Amino acid sequence: MGSDPRTAQEVAAKIQRRLYPGISTQTILRLIFKYLRKHKPSVKHLFDLRRGISLMDSKPEYETFVRILLEHEGFTVNPNRILIGKCVEHEVDGIATKNATTFFIEAKHHVGYHTLTGLDESRIAQAILEDTNEAYESGKTNLKIDRAMIVTNTRYSEHARRYGECRNIAQIGWDSPYEHNLQSMIEKNKLYPLSCLRNLRHEHVSSF
């Protein structure tokens, strides 16, 4: 929520003294708002960031949000496009380039933010990369894609994580990789979506 480390530690210590067996995460969240607003009054307008992201529409809102985040991380980003493959065409959510490496982007959004992003998304991304690379090698397209990138608002399953590491897929999840995850990018760049406002319901979000 953008507090400094000292304040965060003070709030955590107060909450720790009030913990009891079976306490719900919602109760803990209410305590965080209660204690933190004394140090940072603006926090009363914030909602749980993870849940706020889940309130987004997958298309085009989340896809656009991902592209904006990557631009703030130093990528040159182009929007949705069709990639030519050796066998078929593939629609992807964007093309991002940084340090002479070109990625195609798959923005994977889950309404249920505890849902794991599984192996299928990584296997599909790898298949797209292989098909487009074969098209490039045969001269069918002049666009060379170096790596696949998946950006999800949840965590990856263990199988997906292992496969992504083996295939060199850039897998950005809610809290992984450690220094370049979705949560840290949002907080570092202060790009909080409107869906993170407290007391906001889905019908309000859809009217923006």
C-alpha positions as CSV (number, residue, x, y, z in Angstrom):
1,M,0.0,0.0,0.0
2,G,3.0,2.3,-0.4
3,S,3.9,2.7,3.3
4,D,7.6,3.1,4.3
5,P,9.2,0.0,6.0
6,R,9.1,1.5,9.5
7,T,5.4,2.2,9.3
8,A,4.8,-1.2,7.9
9,Q,6.6,-2.9,10.8
10,E,4.7,-0.8,13.3
11,V,1.4,-1.8,11.8
12,A,2.4,-5.5,11.6
13,A,3.4,-5.5,15.2
14,K,0.0,-4.1,16.3
15,I,-1.8,-6.6,14.2
16,Q,0.3,-9.5,15.5
17,R,-0.8,-8.7,19.0
18,R,-4.4,-9.1,17.9
19,L,-4.1,-12.4,16.1
20,Y,-6.0,-15.5,17.2
21,P,-6.4,-19.0,15.8
22,G,-8.7,-19.0,12.8
23,I,-8.6,-15.2,12.2
24,S,-9.8,-14.5,8.6
25,T,-7.7,-12.6,6.0
26,Q,-10.6,-10.1,5.7
27,T,-10.3,-9.3,9.4
28,I,-6.6,-8.8,9.0
29,L,-7.1,-6.6,6.0
30,R,-9.6,-4.4,8.0
31,L,-7.0,-4.1,10.8
32,I,-4.4,-3.0,8.2
33,F,-6.7,-0.2,7.0
34,K,-7.5,0.8,10.5
35,Y,-3.9,1.2,11.7
36,L,-2.4,2.4,8.4
37,R,-4.8,5.2,7.8
38,K,-3.4,7.0,10.9
39,H,-0.1,7.3,9.1
40,K,-1.4,7.6,5.5
41,P,-5.0,8.9,5.3
42,S,-5.3,8.2,1.6
43,V,-5.2,4.5,2.2
44,K,-8.9,4.6,3.3
45,H,-9.7,4.8,-0.5
46,L,-7.6,1.8,-1.4
47,F,-8.9,-1.8,-1.8
48,D,-7.1,-5.1,-1.8
49,L,-4.9,-4.7,-4.9
50,R,-5.1,-8.4,-5.8
51,R,-8.8,-8.4,-5.7
52,G,-9.0,-5.1,-7.5
53,I,-7.0,-6.5,-10.4
54,S,-9.4,-9.5,-10.6
55,L,-12.3,-7.0,-11.1
56,M,-10.9,-5.9,-14.4
57,D,-12.3,-7.1,-17.7
58,S,-9.9,-9.5,-19.3
59,K,-10.2,-7.8,-22.7
60,P,-9.3,-5.1,-23.4
61,E,-8.8,-3.6,-19.9
62,Y,-6.3,-6.1,-18.4
63,E,-4.4,-6.4,-21.7
64,T,-4.0,-2.7,-21.9
65,F,-3.0,-2.4,-18.3
66,V,-0.2,-5.0,-18.9
67,R,1.1,-3.1,-21.9
68,I,1.2,0.1,-19.8
69,L,3.1,-1.6,-17.0
70,L,5.7,-3.0,-19.4
71,E,6.2,0.4,-21.0
72,H,7.0,1.8,-17.5
73,E,9.5,-1.0,-17.1
74,G,11.4,0.2,-20.2
75,F,9.9,-2.0,-22.9
76,T,8.8,-0.7,-26.3
77,V,5.4,-2.1,-26.6
78,N,3.0,-2.5,-29.6
79,P,-0.6,-3.6,-29.2
80,N,-2.4,-6.7,-30.2
81,R,-1.4,-8.2,-33.6
82,I,-1.5,-11.3,-35.7
83,L,1.7,-13.2,-35.9
84,I,2.5,-15.3,-39.0
85,G,3.4,-18.9,-38.3
86,K,4.6,-21.6,-40.5
87,C,1.3,-23.5,-40.1
88,V,-1.3,-20.9,-38.9
89,E,-1.7,-17.3,-37.8
90,H,-1.6,-16.5,-34.0
91,E,-3.3,-13.5,-32.3
92,V,-1.2,-12.2,-29.4
93,D,-1.8,-9.5,-26.9
94,G,1.2,-7.4,-27.8
95,I,4.9,-7.3,-28.9
96,A,7.4,-6.0,-26.4
97,T,11.1,-5.2,-27.0
98,K,13.9,-4.5,-24.5
99,N,17.7,-4.8,-24.7
100,A,17.4,-6.2,-28.3
101,T,15.1,-9.0,-27.2
102,T,11.6,-9.2,-28.7
103,F,8.8,-10.9,-26.8
104,F,5.2,-11.7,-27.7
105,I,2.9,-11.0,-24.8
106,E,0.1,-13.3,-23.5
107,A,-1.9,-11.4,-20.8
108,K,-3.7,-14.1,-18.8
109,H,-6.3,-12.8,-16.5
110,H,-8.3,-14.7,-13.9
111,V,-11.4,-13.5,-12.1
112,G,-10.7,-15.9,-9.3
113,Y,-7.4,-14.5,-8.1
114,H,-6.5,-17.7,-6.2
115,T,-6.7,-19.7,-9.4
116,L,-3.4,-21.1,-10.6
117,T,-2.1,-20.3,-14.1
118,G,-1.4,-23.8,-15.3
119,L,0.8,-25.7,-17.7
120,D,-1.5,-25.3,-20.8
121,E,-0.8,-21.5,-21.1
122,S,3.0,-22.1,-21.1
123,R,2.8,-25.0,-23.6
124,I,0.6,-22.9,-26.0
125,A,3.1,-20.0,-25.7
126,Q,5.9,-22.3,-26.6
127,A,4.0,-23.7,-29.6
128,I,3.3,-20.2,-30.9
129,L,7.0,-19.3,-30.5
130,E,8.1,-22.4,-32.4
131,D,5.6,-21.9,-35.2
132,T,6.5,-18.2,-35.7
133,N,10.2,-18.9,-35.6
134,E,9.8,-21.5,-38.3
135,A,7.9,-19.0,-40.4
136,Y,10.8,-16.5,-39.9
137,E,13.4,-19.1,-40.9
138,S,11.5,-19.9,-44.0
139,G,11.2,-16.3,-45.0
140,K,7.4,-16.2,-44.6
141,T,7.7,-13.3,-42.1
142,N,10.4,-10.7,-41.3
143,L,9.5,-10.5,-37.6
144,K,11.8,-12.5,-35.4
145,I,10.4,-13.3,-32.0
146,D,13.0,-14.2,-29.4
147,R,10.9,-15.2,-26.4
148,A,7.4,-15.7,-25.1
149,M,6.1,-13.7,-22.2
150,I,3.1,-14.5,-20.0
151,V,1.7,-11.9,-17.6
152,T,-0.9,-13.2,-15.2
153,N,-2.6,-11.8,-12.1
154,T,-2.3,-15.1,-10.3
155,R,0.5,-17.5,-9.3
156,Y,1.8,-20.3,-11.6
157,S,1.4,-23.9,-10.9
158,E,4.6,-25.8,-10.1
159,H,4.4,-27.7,-13.5
160,A,4.0,-24.4,-15.3
161,R,6.9,-22.8,-13.5
162,R,9.3,-25.7,-14.2
163,Y,8.2,-25.8,-17.9
164,G,8.6,-22.0,-18.3
165,E,12.1,-22.1,-16.8
166,C,13.1,-25.0,-19.0
167,R,11.8,-23.3,-22.2
168,N,13.0,-19.8,-21.2
169,I,9.5,-18.3,-21.1
170,A,9.3,-15.0,-19.3
171,Q,6.6,-15.8,-16.7
172,I,5.4,-12.8,-14.8
173,G,2.9,-13.6,-12.0
174,W,1.4,-12.0,-9.0
175,D,4.5,-12.4,-6.9
176,S,7.0,-14.0,-9.2
177,P,9.8,-13.5,-10.3
178,Y,10.9,-12.0,-7.0
179,E,12.1,-8.6,-8.2
180,H,9.9,-8.2,-11.3
181,N,6.4,-9.4,-10.5
182,L,3.0,-7.9,-11.2
183,Q,2.5,-6.6,-7.7
184,S,6.0,-5.0,-7.5
185,M,5.6,-3.4,-10.9
186,I,2.3,-1.8,-10.0
187,E,3.6,-0.5,-6.6
188,K,6.9,0.7,-7.9
189,N,5.3,2.7,-10.8
190,K,2.2,3.7,-8.7
191,L,-0.1,2.4,-11.5
192,Y,-3.1,1.5,-9.3
193,P,-6.2,0.8,-11.4
194,L,-9.5,2.4,-10.5
195,S,-10.8,-1.1,-9.6
196,C,-8.7,-0.9,-6.5
197,L,-10.9,1.7,-4.9
198,R,-12.7,0.6,-1.8
199,N,-16.4,-0.2,-1.9
200,L,-16.3,-0.4,-5.7
201,R,-18.6,-3.0,-7.1
202,H,-18.3,-4.8,-10.5
203,E,-21.2,-2.8,-12.0
204,H,-19.3,0.4,-11.2
205,V,-16.2,-0.9,-12.9
206,S,-18.0,-1.9,-16.0
207,S,-19.4,1.6,-16.4
208,F,-16.0,3.3,-16.6
